Amino acid sequence: MKNIRLYLPVLFVLMAVTMSSCELIGDIFKAGMWTALIIIVLIVALVGWLFSRFRR
């Protein structure tokens, strides 16, 4: 549990820095709806995988 407390703030800061750009979101949707859907699914899967790794 202590490891999660160390990594979660770093993870949230990393996500806030890399995913906060509205321009990035706009460019993804300009590339196409399927591309945006695939990227969103990959991000959700990555976050789920990270949480499952930290729970152990």
PDBQT receptor file of N, H, CA, C and O in Angstrom, charges set to zero:
ATOM      1  N   MET A   1       0.820  -1.195   0.000  1.00  0.00    +0.000 N 
ATOM      2  CA  MET A   1       0.000   0.000   0.000  1.00  0.00    +0.000 C 
ATOM      3  C   MET A   1       0.862   1.255   0.000  1.00  0.00    +0.000 C 
ATOM      4  O   MET A   1       0.476   2.273  -0.575  1.00  0.00    +0.000 OA
ATOM      5  N   LYS A   2       2.017   1.191   0.637  1.00  0.00    +0.000 N 
ATOM      6  H   LYS A   2       2.330   0.364   1.104  1.00  0.00    +0.000 HD
ATOM      7  CA  LYS A   2       2.895   2.355   0.668  1.00  0.00    +0.000 C 
ATOM      8  C   LYS A   2       3.427   2.684  -0.724  1.00  0.00    +0.000 C 
ATOM      9  O   LYS A   2       3.632   3.849  -1.064  1.00  0.00    +0.000 OA
ATOM     10  N   ASN A   3       3.650   1.635  -1.527  1.00  0.00    +0.000 N 
ATOM     11  H   ASN A   3       3.485   0.689  -1.251  1.00  0.00    +0.000 HD
ATOM     12  CA  ASN A   3       4.138   1.872  -2.885  1.00  0.00    +0.000 C 
ATOM     13  C   ASN A   3       3.129   2.645  -3.718  1.00  0.00    +0.000 C 
ATOM     14  O   ASN A   3       3.504   3.495  -4.526  1.00  0.00    +0.000 OA
ATOM     15  N   ILE A   4       1.854   2.353  -3.523  1.00  0.00    +0.000 N 
ATOM     16  H   ILE A   4       1.549   1.663  -2.866  1.00  0.00    +0.000 HD
ATOM     17  CA  ILE A   4       0.811   3.055  -4.273  1.00  0.00    +0.000 C 
ATOM     18  C   ILE A   4       0.808   4.527  -3.909  1.00  0.00    +0.000 C 
ATOM     19  O   ILE A   4       0.651   5.381  -4.781  1.00  0.00    +0.000 OA
ATOM     20  N   ARG A   5       0.976   4.830  -2.649  1.00  0.00    +0.000 N 
ATOM     21  H   ARG A   5       1.103   4.136  -1.940  1.00  0.00    +0.000 HD
ATOM     22  CA  ARG A   5       0.977   6.229  -2.212  1.00  0.00    +0.000 C 
ATOM     23  C   ARG A   5       2.144   6.997  -2.807  1.00  0.00    +0.000 C 
ATOM     24  O   ARG A   5       2.053   8.210  -2.997  1.00  0.00    +0.000 OA
ATOM     25  N   LEU A   6       3.224   6.316  -3.098  1.00  0.00    +0.000 N 
ATOM     26  H   LEU A   6       3.298   5.331  -2.943  1.00  0.00    +0.000 HD
ATOM     27  CA  LEU A   6       4.366   6.983  -3.716  1.00  0.00    +0.000 C 
ATOM     28  C   LEU A   6       4.152   7.204  -5.207  1.00  0.00    +0.000 C 
ATOM     29  O   LEU A   6       4.542   8.241  -5.744  1.00  0.00    +0.000 OA
ATOM     30  N   TYR A   7       3.538   6.242  -5.875  1.00  0.00    +0.000 N 
ATOM     31  H   TYR A   7       3.221   5.400  -5.440  1.00  0.00    +0.000 HD
ATOM     32  CA  TYR A   7       3.417   6.306  -7.325  1.00  0.00    +0.000 C 
ATOM     33  C   TYR A   7       2.195   7.070  -7.820  1.00  0.00    +0.000 C 
ATOM     34  O   TYR A   7       2.241   7.643  -8.909  1.00  0.00    +0.000 OA
ATOM     35  N   LEU A   8       1.113   7.098  -7.066  1.00  0.00    +0.000 N 
ATOM     36  H   LEU A   8       1.075   6.634  -6.182  1.00  0.00    +0.000 HD
ATOM     37  CA  LEU A   8      -0.101   7.763  -7.538  1.00  0.00    +0.000 C 
ATOM     38  C   LEU A   8       0.090   9.252  -7.813  1.00  0.00    +0.000 C 
ATOM     39  O   LEU A   8      -0.347   9.719  -8.865  1.00  0.00    +0.000 OA
ATOM     40  N   PRO A   9       0.717  10.019  -6.927  1.00  0.00    +0.000 N 
ATOM     41  CA  PRO A   9       0.921  11.440  -7.264  1.00  0.00    +0.000 C 
ATOM     42  C   PRO A   9       1.755  11.626  -8.529  1.00  0.00    +0.000 C 
ATOM     43  O   PRO A   9       1.477  12.511  -9.338  1.00  0.00    +0.000 OA
ATOM     44  N   VAL A  10       2.770  10.796  -8.693  1.00  0.00    +0.000 N 
ATOM     45  H   VAL A  10       2.996  10.077  -8.035  1.00  0.00    +0.000 HD
ATOM     46  CA  VAL A  10       3.597  10.888  -9.899  1.00  0.00    +0.000 C 
ATOM     47  C   VAL A  10       2.768  10.547 -11.127  1.00  0.00    +0.000 C 
ATOM     48  O   VAL A  10       2.889  11.206 -12.160  1.00  0.00    +0.000 OA
ATOM     49  N   LEU A  11       1.932   9.526 -11.025  1.00  0.00    +0.000 N 
ATOM     50  H   LEU A  11       1.834   8.991 -10.186  1.00  0.00    +0.000 HD
ATOM     51  CA  LEU A  11       1.074   9.132 -12.142  1.00  0.00    +0.000 C 
ATOM     52  C   LEU A  11       0.090  10.236 -12.498  1.00  0.00    +0.000 C 
ATOM     53  O   LEU A  11      -0.108  10.533 -13.677  1.00  0.00    +0.000 OA
ATOM     54  N   PHE A  12      -0.531  10.850 -11.488  1.00  0.00    +0.000 N 
ATOM     55  H   PHE A  12      -0.370  10.609 -10.531  1.00  0.00    +0.000 HD
ATOM     56  CA  PHE A  12      -1.496  11.918 -11.748  1.00  0.00    +0.000 C 
ATOM     57  C   PHE A  12      -0.836  13.139 -12.372  1.00  0.00    +0.000 C 
ATOM     58  O   PHE A  12      -1.410  13.761 -13.266  1.00  0.00    +0.000 OA
ATOM     59  N   VAL A  13       0.359  13.492 -11.915  1.00  0.00    +0.000 N 
ATOM     60  H   VAL A  13       0.825  12.987 -11.188  1.00  0.00    +0.000 HD
ATOM     61  CA  VAL A  13       1.071  14.628 -12.508  1.00  0.00    +0.000 C 
ATOM     62  C   VAL A  13       1.443  14.309 -13.946  1.00  0.00    +0.000 C 
ATOM     63  O   VAL A  13       1.296  15.156 -14.827  1.00  0.00    +0.000 OA
ATOM     64  N   LEU A  14       1.919  13.109 -14.192  1.00  0.00    +0.000 N 
ATOM     65  H   LEU A  14       2.039  12.420 -13.477  1.00  0.00    +0.000 HD
ATOM     66  CA  LEU A  14       2.276  12.706 -15.553  1.00  0.00    +0.000 C 
ATOM     67  C   LEU A  14       1.065  12.742 -16.473  1.00  0.00    +0.000 C 
ATOM     68  O   LEU A  14       1.160  13.213 -17.607  1.00  0.00    +0.000 OA
ATOM     69  N   MET A  15      -0.071  12.249 -15.996  1.00  0.00    +0.000 N 
ATOM     70  H   MET A  15      -0.148  11.867 -15.075  1.00  0.00    +0.000 HD
ATOM     71  CA  MET A  15      -1.286  12.274 -16.807  1.00  0.00    +0.000 C 
ATOM     72  C   MET A  15      -1.757  13.703 -17.046  1.00  0.00    +0.000 C 
ATOM     73  O   MET A  15      -2.208  14.031 -18.144  1.00  0.00    +0.000 OA
ATOM     74  N   ALA A  16      -1.657  14.554 -16.029  1.00  0.00    +0.000 N 
ATOM     75  H   ALA A  16      -1.291  14.288 -15.138  1.00  0.00    +0.000 HD
ATOM     76  CA  ALA A  16      -2.097  15.943 -16.176  1.00  0.00    +0.000 C 
ATOM     77  C   ALA A  16      -1.234  16.693 -17.178  1.00  0.00    +0.000 C 
ATOM     78  O   ALA A  16      -1.737  17.520 -17.938  1.00  0.00    +0.000 OA
ATOM     79  N   VAL A  17       0.058  16.409 -17.182  1.00  0.00    +0.000 N 
ATOM     80  H   VAL A  17       0.467  15.737 -16.564  1.00  0.00    +0.000 HD
ATOM     81  CA  VAL A  17       0.962  17.095 -18.106  1.00  0.00    +0.000 C 
ATOM     82  C   VAL A  17       0.772  16.595 -19.528  1.00  0.00    +0.000 C 
ATOM     83  O   VAL A  17       0.778  17.387 -20.470  1.00  0.00    +0.000 OA
ATOM     84  N   THR A  18       0.603  15.294 -19.692  1.00  0.00    +0.000 N 
ATOM     85  H   THR A  18       0.597  14.651 -18.927  1.00  0.00    +0.000 HD
ATOM     86  CA  THR A  18       0.546  14.740 -21.042  1.00  0.00    +0.000 C 
ATOM     87  C   THR A  18      -0.838  14.770 -21.664  1.00  0.00    +0.000 C 
ATOM     88  O   THR A  18      -0.951  14.743 -22.889  1.00  0.00    +0.000 OA
ATOM     89  N   MET A  19      -1.898  14.825 -20.861  1.00  0.00    +0.000 N 
ATOM     90  H   MET A  19      -1.806  14.847 -19.866  1.00  0.00    +0.000 HD
ATOM     91  CA  MET A  19      -3.244  14.728 -21.412  1.00  0.00    +0.000 C 
ATOM     92  C   MET A  19      -4.077  15.991 -21.237  1.00  0.00    +0.000 C 
ATOM     93  O   MET A  19      -5.299  15.934 -21.370  1.00  0.00    +0.000 OA
ATOM     94  N   SER A  20      -3.461  17.113 -20.947  1.00  0.00    +0.000 N 
ATOM     95  H   SER A  20      -2.468  17.159 -20.839  1.00  0.00    +0.000 HD
ATOM     96  CA  SER A  20      -4.250  18.305 -20.646  1.00  0.00    +0.000 C 
ATOM     97  C   SER A  20      -4.474  19.202 -21.860  1.00  0.00    +0.000 C 
ATOM     98  O   SER A  20      -5.165  20.215 -21.748  1.00  0.00    +0.000 OA
ATOM     99  N   SER A  21      -3.930  18.870 -22.972  1.00  0.00    +0.000 N 
ATOM    100  H   SER A  21      -3.369  18.047 -23.063  1.00  0.00    +0.000 HD
ATOM    101  CA  SER A  21      -3.998  19.757 -24.125  1.00  0.00    +0.000 C 
ATOM    102  C   SER A  21      -5.271  19.532 -24.929  1.00  0.00    +0.000 C 
ATOM    103  O   SER A  21      -5.525  18.434 -25.426  1.00  0.00    +0.000 OA
ATOM    104  N   CYS A  22      -6.060  20.581 -25.047  1.00  0.00    +0.000 N 
ATOM    105  H   CYS A  22      -5.854  21.473 -24.643  1.00  0.00    +0.000 HD
ATOM    106  CA  CYS A  22      -7.272  20.504 -25.873  1.00  0.00    +0.000 C 
ATOM    107  C   CYS A  22      -6.903  20.361 -27.351  1.00  0.00    +0.000 C 
ATOM    108  O   CYS A  22      -7.648  19.772 -28.133  1.00  0.00    +0.000 OA
ATOM    109  N   GLU A  23      -5.757  20.902 -27.716  1.00  0.00    +0.000 N 
ATOM    110  H   GLU A  23      -5.152  21.382 -27.081  1.00  0.00    +0.000 HD
ATOM    111  CA  GLU A  23      -5.305  20.790 -29.100  1.00  0.00    +0.000 C 
ATOM    112  C   GLU A  23      -5.050  19.326 -29.459  1.00  0.00    +0.000 C 
ATOM    113  O   GLU A  23      -5.383  18.890 -30.561  1.00  0.00    +0.000 OA
ATOM    114  N   LEU A  24      -4.470  18.580 -28.548  1.00  0.00    +0.000 N 
ATOM    115  H   LEU A  24      -4.199  18.934 -27.653  1.00  0.00    +0.000 HD
ATOM    116  CA  LEU A  24      -4.222  17.160 -28.782  1.00  0.00    +0.000 C 
ATOM    117  C   LEU A  24      -5.530  16.408 -28.993  1.00  0.00    +0.000 C 
ATOM    118  O   LEU A  24      -5.640  15.593 -29.909  1.00  0.00    +0.000 OA
ATOM    119  N   ILE A  25      -6.509  16.679 -28.156  1.00  0.00    +0.000 N 
ATOM    120  H   ILE A  25      -6.420  17.342 -27.413  1.00  0.00    +0.000 HD
ATOM    121  CA  ILE A  25      -7.814  16.022 -28.283  1.00  0.00    +0.000 C 
ATOM    122  C   ILE A  25      -8.450  16.368 -29.626  1.00  0.00    +0.000 C 
ATOM    123  O   ILE A  25      -9.003  15.498 -30.300  1.00  0.00    +0.000 OA
ATOM    124  N   GLY A  26      -8.371  17.635 -30.012  1.00  0.00    +0.000 N 
ATOM    125  H   GLY A  26      -7.922  18.342 -29.465  1.00  0.00    +0.000 HD
ATOM    126  CA  GLY A  26      -8.927  18.060 -31.296  1.00  0.00    +0.000 C 
ATOM    127  C   GLY A  26      -8.255  17.371 -32.465  1.00  0.00    +0.000 C 
ATOM    128  O   GLY A  26      -8.919  16.957 -33.416  1.00  0.00    +0.000 OA
ATOM    129  N   ASP A  27      -6.924  17.245 -32.397  1.00  0.00    +0.000 N 
ATOM    130  H   ASP A  27      -6.385  17.582 -31.625  1.00  0.00    +0.000 HD
ATOM    131  CA  ASP A  27      -6.193  16.578 -33.473  1.00  0.00    +0.000 C 
ATOM    132  C   ASP A  27      -6.546  15.100 -33.562  1.00  0.00    +0.000 C 
ATOM    133  O   ASP A  27      -6.634  14.545 -34.658  1.00  0.00    +0.000 OA
ATOM    134  N   ILE A  28      -6.748  14.466 -32.420  1.00  0.00    +0.000 N 
ATOM    135  H   ILE A  28      -6.677  14.916 -31.530  1.00  0.00    +0.000 HD
ATOM    136  CA  ILE A  28      -7.127  13.051 -32.430  1.00  0.00    +0.000 C 
ATOM    137  C   ILE A  28      -8.478  12.871 -33.112  1.00  0.00    +0.000 C 
ATOM    138  O   ILE A  28      -8.653  11.955 -33.915  1.00  0.00    +0.000 OA
ATOM    139  N   PHE A  29      -9.437  13.745 -32.795  1.00  0.00    +0.000 N 
ATOM    140  H   PHE A  29      -9.295  14.490 -32.142  1.00  0.00    +0.000 HD
ATOM    141  CA  PHE A  29     -10.755  13.612 -33.413  1.00  0.00    +0.000 C 
ATOM    142  C   PHE A  29     -10.737  14.021 -34.882  1.00  0.00    +0.000 C 
ATOM    143  O   PHE A  29     -11.552  13.527 -35.661  1.00  0.00    +0.000 OA
ATOM    144  N   LYS A  30      -9.831  14.910 -35.279  1.00  0.00    +0.000 N 
ATOM    145  H   LYS A  30      -9.169  15.311 -34.646  1.00  0.00    +0.000 HD
ATOM    146  CA  LYS A  30      -9.686  15.232 -36.700  1.00  0.00    +0.000 C 
ATOM    147  C   LYS A  30      -9.152  14.034 -37.474  1.00  0.00    +0.000 C 
ATOM    148  O   LYS A  30      -9.487  13.852 -38.644  1.00  0.00    +0.000 OA
ATOM    149  N   ALA A  31      -8.326  13.220 -36.831  1.00  0.00    +0.000 N 
ATOM    150  H   ALA A  31      -8.054  13.368 -35.880  1.00  0.00    +0.000 HD
ATOM    151  CA  ALA A  31      -7.771  12.040 -37.494  1.00  0.00    +0.000 C 
ATOM    152  C   ALA A  31      -8.852  11.013 -37.790  1.00  0.00    +0.000 C 
ATOM    153  O   ALA A  31      -8.686  10.174 -38.676  1.00  0.00    +0.000 OA
ATOM    154  N   GLY A  32      -9.935  11.070 -37.071  1.00  0.00    +0.000 N 
ATOM    155  H   GLY A  32     -10.069  11.751 -36.352  1.00  0.00    +0.000 HD
ATOM    156  CA  GLY A  32     -11.036  10.152 -37.335  1.00  0.00    +0.000 C 
ATOM    157  C   GLY A  32     -11.619   9.595 -36.060  1.00  0.00    +0.000 C 
ATOM    158  O   GLY A  32     -10.937   9.480 -35.042  1.00  0.00    +0.000 OA
ATOM    159  N   MET A  33     -12.871   9.257 -36.129  1.00  0.00    +0.000 N 
ATOM    160  H   MET A  33     -13.425   9.351 -36.956  1.00  0.00    +0.000 HD
ATOM    161  CA  MET A  33     -13.571   8.756 -34.952  1.00  0.00    +0.000 C 
ATOM    162  C   MET A  33     -13.009   7.417 -34.495  1.00  0.00    +0.000 C 
ATOM    163  O   MET A  33     -12.878   7.187 -33.293  1.00  0.00    +0.000 OA
ATOM    164  N   TRP A  34     -12.673   6.530 -35.429  1.00  0.00    +0.000 N 
ATOM    165  H   TRP A  34     -12.780   6.718 -36.405  1.00  0.00    +0.000 HD
ATOM    166  CA  TRP A  34     -12.133   5.230 -35.047  1.00  0.00    +0.000 C 
ATOM    167  C   TRP A  34     -10.769   5.378 -34.393  1.00  0.00    +0.000 C 
ATOM    168  O   TRP A  34     -10.461   4.668 -33.436  1.00  0.00    +0.000 OA
ATOM    169  N   THR A  35      -9.956   6.283 -34.893  1.00  0.00    +0.000 N 
ATOM    170  H   THR A  35     -10.206   6.860 -35.671  1.00  0.00    +0.000 HD
ATOM    171  CA  THR A  35      -8.645   6.529 -34.292  1.00  0.00    +0.000 C 
ATOM    172  C   THR A  35      -8.810   7.029 -32.866  1.00  0.00    +0.000 C 
ATOM    173  O   THR A  35      -8.110   6.577 -31.959  1.00  0.00    +0.000 OA
ATOM    174  N   ALA A  36      -9.734   7.960 -32.668  1.00  0.00    +0.000 N 
ATOM    175  H   ALA A  36     -10.302   8.326 -33.405  1.00  0.00    +0.000 HD
ATOM    176  CA  ALA A  36      -9.987   8.492 -31.327  1.00  0.00    +0.000 C 
ATOM    177  C   ALA A  36     -10.490   7.387 -30.402  1.00  0.00    +0.000 C 
ATOM    178  O   ALA A  36     -10.072   7.307 -29.247  1.00  0.00    +0.000 OA
ATOM    179  N   LEU A  37     -11.372   6.549 -30.895  1.00  0.00    +0.000 N 
ATOM    180  H   LEU A  37     -11.711   6.614 -31.833  1.00  0.00    +0.000 HD
ATOM    181  CA  LEU A  37     -11.913   5.461 -30.081  1.00  0.00    +0.000 C 
ATOM    182  C   LEU A  37     -10.817   4.484 -29.677  1.00  0.00    +0.000 C 
ATOM    183  O   LEU A  37     -10.769   4.048 -28.527  1.00  0.00    +0.000 OA
ATOM    184  N   ILE A  38      -9.945   4.139 -30.606  1.00  0.00    +0.000 N 
ATOM    185  H   ILE A  38      -9.985   4.493 -31.540  1.00  0.00    +0.000 HD
ATOM    186  CA  ILE A  38      -8.844   3.218 -30.307  1.00  0.00    +0.000 C 
ATOM    187  C   ILE A  38      -7.905   3.821 -29.271  1.00  0.00    +0.000 C 
ATOM    188  O   ILE A  38      -7.478   3.129 -28.347  1.00  0.00    +0.000 OA
ATOM    189  N   ILE A  39      -7.577   5.101 -29.412  1.00  0.00    +0.000 N 
ATOM    190  H   ILE A  39      -7.924   5.664 -30.162  1.00  0.00    +0.000 HD
ATOM    191  CA  ILE A  39      -6.678   5.755 -28.458  1.00  0.00    +0.000 C 
ATOM    192  C   ILE A  39      -7.319   5.820 -27.075  1.00  0.00    +0.000 C 
ATOM    193  O   ILE A  39      -6.643   5.582 -26.074  1.00  0.00    +0.000 OA
ATOM    194  N   ILE A  40      -8.597   6.135 -27.002  1.00  0.00    +0.000 N 
ATOM    195  H   ILE A  40      -9.147   6.329 -27.815  1.00  0.00    +0.000 HD
ATOM    196  CA  ILE A  40      -9.289   6.196 -25.711  1.00  0.00    +0.000 C 
ATOM    197  C   ILE A  40      -9.309   4.822 -25.051  1.00  0.00    +0.000 C 
ATOM    198  O   ILE A  40      -9.071   4.712 -23.848  1.00  0.00    +0.000 OA
ATOM    199  N   VAL A  41      -9.590   3.778 -25.818  1.00  0.00    +0.000 N 
ATOM    200  H   VAL A  41      -9.783   3.867 -26.795  1.00  0.00    +0.000 HD
ATOM    201  CA  VAL A  41      -9.602   2.421 -25.264  1.00  0.00    +0.000 C 
ATOM    202  C   VAL A  41      -8.210   2.039 -24.766  1.00  0.00    +0.000 C 
ATOM    203  O   VAL A  41      -8.083   1.423 -23.708  1.00  0.00    +0.000 OA
ATOM    204  N   LEU A  42      -7.171   2.397 -25.510  1.00  0.00    +0.000 N 
ATOM    205  H   LEU A  42      -7.274   2.898 -26.369  1.00  0.00    +0.000 HD
ATOM    206  CA  LEU A  42      -5.806   2.096 -25.081  1.00  0.00    +0.000 C 
ATOM    207  C   LEU A  42      -5.450   2.821 -23.788  1.00  0.00    +0.000 C 
ATOM    208  O   LEU A  42      -4.809   2.238 -22.914  1.00  0.00    +0.000 OA
ATOM    209  N   ILE A  43      -5.852   4.074 -23.654  1.00  0.00    +0.000 N 
ATOM    210  H   ILE A  43      -6.373   4.547 -24.364  1.00  0.00    +0.000 HD
ATOM    211  CA  ILE A  43      -5.562   4.830 -22.434  1.00  0.00    +0.000 C 
ATOM    212  C   ILE A  43      -6.290   4.220 -21.243  1.00  0.00    +0.000 C 
ATOM    213  O   ILE A  43      -5.708   4.073 -20.169  1.00  0.00    +0.000 OA
ATOM    214  N   VAL A  44      -7.560   3.863 -21.427  1.00  0.00    +0.000 N 
ATOM    215  H   VAL A  44      -8.033   3.982 -22.300  1.00  0.00    +0.000 HD
ATOM    216  CA  VAL A  44      -8.324   3.247 -20.335  1.00  0.00    +0.000 C 
ATOM    217  C   VAL A  44      -7.709   1.903 -19.954  1.00  0.00    +0.000 C 
ATOM    218  O   VAL A  44      -7.621   1.579 -18.770  1.00  0.00    +0.000 OA
ATOM    219  N   ALA A  45      -7.283   1.119 -20.942  1.00  0.00    +0.000 N 
ATOM    220  H   ALA A  45      -7.355   1.382 -21.904  1.00  0.00    +0.000 HD
ATOM    221  CA  ALA A  45      -6.650  -0.170 -20.656  1.00  0.00    +0.000 C 
ATOM    222  C   ALA A  45      -5.328   0.026 -19.920  1.00  0.00    +0.000 C 
ATOM    223  O   ALA A  45      -5.014  -0.736 -19.005  1.00  0.00    +0.000 OA
ATOM    224  N   LEU A  46      -4.558   1.029 -20.303  1.00  0.00    +0.000 N 
ATOM    225  H   LEU A  46      -4.813   1.648 -21.046  1.00  0.00    +0.000 HD
ATOM    226  CA  LEU A  46      -3.286   1.315 -19.636  1.00  0.00    +0.000 C 
ATOM    227  C   LEU A  46      -3.503   1.715 -18.182  1.00  0.00    +0.000 C 
ATOM    228  O   LEU A  46      -2.789   1.245 -17.296  1.00  0.00    +0.000 OA
ATOM    229  N   VAL A  47      -4.472   2.569 -17.935  1.00  0.00    +0.000 N 
ATOM    230  H   VAL A  47      -5.052   2.951 -18.655  1.00  0.00    +0.000 HD
ATOM    231  CA  VAL A  47      -4.767   2.992 -16.562  1.00  0.00    +0.000 C 
ATOM    232  C   VAL A  47      -5.250   1.801 -15.741  1.00  0.00    +0.000 C 
ATOM    233  O   VAL A  47      -4.840   1.644 -14.591  1.00  0.00    +0.000 OA
ATOM    234  N   GLY A  48      -6.109   0.963 -16.307  1.00  0.00    +0.000 N 
ATOM    235  H   GLY A  48      -6.442   1.091 -17.241  1.00  0.00    +0.000 HD
ATOM    236  CA  GLY A  48      -6.573  -0.232 -15.604  1.00  0.00    +0.000 C 
ATOM    237  C   GLY A  48      -5.441  -1.188 -15.294  1.00  0.00    +0.000 C 
ATOM    238  O   GLY A  48      -5.386  -1.762 -14.206  1.00  0.00    +0.000 OA
ATOM    239  N   TRP A  49      -4.535  -1.361 -16.246  1.00  0.00    +0.000 N 
ATOM    240  H   TRP A  49      -4.579  -0.894 -17.130  1.00  0.00    +0.000 HD
ATOM    241  CA  TRP A  49      -3.388  -2.234 -16.036  1.00  0.00    +0.000 C 
ATOM    242  C   TRP A  49      -2.481  -1.682 -14.940  1.00  0.00    +0.000 C 
ATOM    243  O   TRP A  49      -1.990  -2.434 -14.098  1.00  0.00    +0.000 OA
ATOM    244  N   LEU A  50      -2.259  -0.367 -14.952  1.00  0.00    +0.000 N 
ATOM    245  H   LEU A  50      -2.658   0.243 -15.636  1.00  0.00    +0.000 HD
ATOM    246  CA  LEU A  50      -1.419   0.240 -13.920  1.00  0.00    +0.000 C 
ATOM    247  C   LEU A  50      -2.028   0.070 -12.532  1.00  0.00    +0.000 C 
ATOM    248  O   LEU A  50      -1.315  -0.245 -11.579  1.00  0.00    +0.000 OA
ATOM    249  N   PHE A  51      -3.337   0.274 -12.410  1.00  0.00    +0.000 N 
ATOM    250  H   PHE A  51      -3.916   0.529 -13.184  1.00  0.00    +0.000 HD
ATOM    251  CA  PHE A  51      -3.985   0.092 -11.115  1.00  0.00    +0.000 C 
ATOM    252  C   PHE A  51      -3.911  -1.360 -10.657  1.00  0.00    +0.000 C 
ATOM    253  O   PHE A  51      -3.733  -1.624  -9.468  1.00  0.00    +0.000 OA
ATOM    254  N   SER A  52      -4.045  -2.303 -11.584  1.00  0.00    +0.000 N 
ATOM    255  H   SER A  52      -4.190  -2.089 -12.550  1.00  0.00    +0.000 HD
ATOM    256  CA  SER A  52      -3.964  -3.708 -11.193  1.00  0.00    +0.000 C 
ATOM    257  C   SER A  52      -2.547  -4.071 -10.756  1.00  0.00    +0.000 C 
ATOM    258  O   SER A  52      -2.373  -4.902  -9.865  1.00  0.00    +0.000 OA
ATOM    259  N   ARG A  53      -1.541  -3.464 -11.365  1.00  0.00    +0.000 N 
ATOM    260  H   ARG A  53      -1.683  -2.789 -12.088  1.00  0.00    +0.000 HD
ATOM    261  CA  ARG A  53      -0.150  -3.715 -10.978  1.00  0.00    +0.000 C 
ATOM    262  C   ARG A  53       0.148  -3.148  -9.596  1.00  0.00    +0.000 C 
ATOM    263  O   ARG A  53       0.896  -3.757  -8.831  1.00  0.00    +0.000 OA
ATOM    264  N   PHE A  54      -0.422  -1.997  -9.266  1.00  0.00    +0.000 N 
ATOM    265  H   PHE A  54      -1.029  -1.503  -9.888  1.00  0.00    +0.000 HD
ATOM    266  CA  PHE A  54      -0.141  -1.361  -7.983  1.00  0.00    +0.000 C 
ATOM    267  C   PHE A  54      -0.911  -2.004  -6.837  1.00  0.00    +0.000 C 
ATOM    268  O   PHE A  54      -0.510  -1.866  -5.681  1.00  0.00    +0.000 OA
ATOM    269  N   ARG A  55      -1.992  -2.696  -7.123  1.00  0.00    +0.000 N 
ATOM    270  H   ARG A  55      -2.318  -2.808  -8.062  1.00  0.00    +0.000 HD
ATOM    271  CA  ARG A  55      -2.781  -3.331  -6.064  1.00  0.00    +0.000 C 
ATOM    272  C   ARG A  55      -2.076  -4.539  -5.477  1.00  0.00    +0.000 C 
ATOM    273  O   ARG A  55      -2.331  -4.898  -4.327  1.00  0.00    +0.000 OA
ATOM    274  N   ARG A  56      -1.208  -5.165  -6.225  1.00  0.00    +0.000 N 
ATOM    275  H   ARG A  56      -1.000  -4.874  -7.158  1.00  0.00    +0.000 HD
ATOM    276  CA  ARG A  56      -0.508  -6.366  -5.749  1.00  0.00    +0.000 C 
ATOM    277  C   ARG A  56       0.503  -5.969  -4.779  1.00  0.00    +0.000 C 
ATOM    278  O   ARG A  56       1.215  -6.820  -4.245  1.00  0.00    +0.000 OA
TER     279      ARG A  56
